[in-house]
Amino acid sequence: MGLFDRLVSQFIEIIEWTDDSSDTLVYRFPVYAKEIKMGAQLTVREGQAAVFVNEGKIADLFQPGRYTLSTQNMPILSTLKGWKYGFESPFKAEVYFVATRVFTDLKWGTQNPVMLRDPEFGPIRLRAFGTYAMRAVDPGALLKHLVGTDGLFQVEEVSNQLRNILVANASQVLGSGKFAALDFMARSAEVNSAVEAEVNAGLSEWGIAITRFLIENVSLPPEVEQALDTRSKMAVLGDLGKFTQFQTAQAIGDAAKNPGGGAGAGMGLGAGIAMGQQMAAAMGAMQQPAAPAPQGGAPAVDVRARLEQLKKLFEDKLITAEEYEAKRKELLAKL
């Protein structure tokens, strides 16, 4: 191979990028000391853009398609190079491929609790986290303000900064007082849109945009969550008397499962006292003299009520069969 053949072999004739990664945002085509041959084939795939940089200046931008490089489709570079009348010669330029597809499932979250004034609870602290998606919308601005001369620029190199911006804007929206803490998830679409708009307003100069922002969870401090749980229970129970009876029944059942423990003994004693008081009240009521029967021979209502109480005591095994029968006969005699 002669010298001319060796020089010709250094000319780049095919320029393309097949991305086999999932997180590369910008890739610089390896030109190095080689020169691009005028008439070379450039292939830009869907989800990509190709940017030609000459002597540190952004020249021509190519959208998806197949191109034969010439002075006709590289007007800016042709002007910078001083080519006239279709003069063809090899040239040197840096070629950056920018991934314009959407990068999804990126995480964000508050490292520390955010202080805000809630319209319902007042000053509270909360944490929030979720996901977002981003894409390059202006390849030239992206190269100019973020990438520089980095030959392999990945999403993680900008995701940390994006996360900080998202948290700052989310905190601002959540703390604006427009949304109550309990309404964040119910009004999630409205909250997400508000945060997305705030963030994109500041990212336009970087050439990237947030295409979707999601708040997946908002957590309150443990003491606030406990208070909310208590209030929810009270709202469900409604009747405090029934709630107390339910709690007492549970305590009696727990004590019965552990009769040897001190707490079980105490609960058993308390339950015995309570049952004793119930029996005394019922028996005392039955000891009261019966009201005289109304005219016409109709039985007294209070005697029937005592009979029902007596039967209830017997069914609950609080009195013996002998006691029940003796007292029943006594009450029946008063009818």
Secondary structure as UniProt FT lines:
FT   HELIX           3..9
FT   STRAND          11..15
FT   STRAND          24..28
FT   TURN            32..33
FT   STRAND          35..44
FT   TURN            46..47
FT   STRAND          48..54
FT   TURN            55..56
FT   STRAND          57..62
FT   STRAND          65..68
FT   TURN            71..73
FT   HELIX           75..81
FT   TURN            85..86
FT   STRAND          94..99
FT   STRAND          103..109
FT   STRAND          114..118
FT   TURN            119..121
FT   STRAND          122..136
FT   HELIX           139..142
FT   HELIX           143..147
FT   TURN            148..149
FT   STRAND          152..154
FT   HELIX           156..174
FT   TURN            175..176
FT   HELIX           181..183
FT   TURN            184..187
FT   HELIX           188..203
FT   HELIX           204..206
FT   STRAND          208..219
FT   HELIX           222..237
FT   HELIX           240..257
FT   TURN            259..260
FT   HELIX           262..287
FT   TURN            295..296
FT   HELIX           301..315
FT   TURN            316..317
FT   HELIX           321..333
//
